[in-house]
Amino acid sequence: MPETSLSKEDWLLWMEVIGGFVASAGLEAAVQAGHVRSTPDGSSLVSFVTASLHSYAHSAVPYVRAAWQALDETGLDADTDSLPTKRTDRVKNVVQKLQVLDEEYDGLTGSNHVARRASRTQGAAFLTLLVRGFPAAHGVDVVSVFKTEVRASRTAGHLPICFGVVSNCLGISLERTSHLFLFLHVRAILSAAIRLNLVGPYQGQQLLLTLQKSVESVLKKQCEIKSGVDEEIGRGAWQTAPVVDILQGLHDRLYSRMFNS
Amino acid sequence: MTTTIQDVQGSGTVHCCRVNCKVTLSTLTYTYPLRLVSPRAHTPNHVSVYVLTYGGGLVSGDRISLTVKVDEDCAMSLLTQSSTKVFRQRPTASSLDEIVTQISPPTNVVQTLSARISRNALLAVLPEPVTCFADASYNQRQVFRLEQGASLVLLDWFTSGRKSRGEAWQFDRYASVNEIWVEGDAAQSSAKLILRDAWLLDDEKDSACNPKTGDQHTYKERVEPYHCFANLILAGHRVSNLVAAAMNAFDKVLITASGSGGCAVSSSIQSLIWSASPLPLAVGDITGIVIRAAAMDTPIMRTFLNEMLVGLDAELGENLFSLI
């Protein structure tokens, strides 16, 4: 196979931030409520991003992984010469698994309507991106069926699930997928921070580089998380930043706002 | 097997039903260290049960498991007498020999509640806050199964610890899971999960996540500057006026940023912040709200919670929570 000059992972990275123009992950509310201040070193912003990253790593990454694996386990491409109906059955099977994940994640975001709304919007955008941008990707039929289910409101279509599936379709490894997922989350918040004039664009880039280390360590922690009361249900997903969560929930109560979340 | 002993220890069962037009408890059993006390009911439609533990707190290794069933047209409150104190975790096996020869018993505290609420029934879980002492490890899992037309009031709150002793955010772990399942219309359709609230504050001591924090527990940055957190869930038609009132109150919340320029900054951090989200409309006719709040101290939170629970006394015939 000839190596293309631009890998699909690079493409995901270079792509404009998903929902970057509308989502601030609660940052705008945190600023207006006085919890994040503009400091010369950006420490107040870093605290917020670190907290948000920690919670997102613990709540969403388990679903990104599970969705990525759902596409892998069934061996969609196992025997290419099998009957087309068999392929359809397998696709249906994968989509059902994704719907179960989606419903679970929907329950987890049920207590924060702002986060829930943002996650669904960005998830749908991600599916469309794959179908339009990579019509020949290996699991694009799964994505199409799943997309139909989302459109018919039979499933929520949350970003972690969509991201996991799309990354698998693009041939990005499981490890890189969760890494990329969190990196993009951090980048989206920093991008919002620049728009909110909390930091300048150069400082934003600098912070992104610094926070890259946090992404790595939080992922490592999340993988080795102690078993709780019952890890069977909920895939060991937790919310870990209560203040950030409440602030994000307040987003619609802002008198004036630039972002949707 | 030791597991069976553990299962029996600290378990309790409560069954609330209607006998001769009066709500009573047909079952009320418990085993050490759990104690359940039901004071004489003052109204025919409501009973209350106090969940107590010997010594007024939970010690290392305690396992409390409570099963509750509320039958049709009944109303029941689950309360505690004072805050649930979680004492310091007993150190695990000290010597290497001990670790090798025997598996040391679990030292964390686990509290579970499993409740089933029937049509037109109301369960109000209104405990005092959980207070974890330094080094404590607390795990809680509460699962509620609502039949069509059931109602639930669930308060789940915790504090930073013994703040007056300077012991704030010193516990090792606080984990709380609340699940709400709604049974389907017909018998064949399965229950649907409409909410899974899962909170975890865990000290990642050896973590390189936050090298600058030093002695401070790693979760502290995510809870500051507050000292009391609460989740209040109101669901079902019997508390619909409370849901509407809470939604109205939340709609009146307005955050205006003072200051000029692109970066608006409000003057000071509020002593209480809260947000409210409507429960996702998933199955049947159950509507509700999830309220989350953070306060600088417990009295501020209590005032807020009492405001949110105005009108509950009318439904129960008495509001034991607000008496405290």
Interface residues (C-beta under 8 A of the other chain):
Chain A: A29 V31 Q32 A33 G34 H35 R37 S38 S47 T50 A51 H54 S55 H58 S59 E103 E104 D106 G107 L108 G110 S111 N112 H113 V114 R116 L196 N197 L198 S214 S217 V218 K221 I225 K226 G228 V229 D230 I233 G234 A237 W238 Q239 T240 A241 P242 V243 V244 D245 I246 L247 Q248 G249 L250 R253 L254 Y255 S256
Chain B: V110 T112 N139 Q140 R141 R173 A175 V177 E179 K192 L193 I194 L195 R196 D197 A198 W199 L200 L201 D202 E204 S207 A208 C209 N210 Y219 E221 R222 V223 E224 Y226 F229 N231 F250 V253 L254 I255 T256 A257 G261 G262 C263 A264 V265 S266 S267 S268 I269 Q270 I273 W274 S275 A276 S277 P278 L279 P280 V290 R292 A293 A294
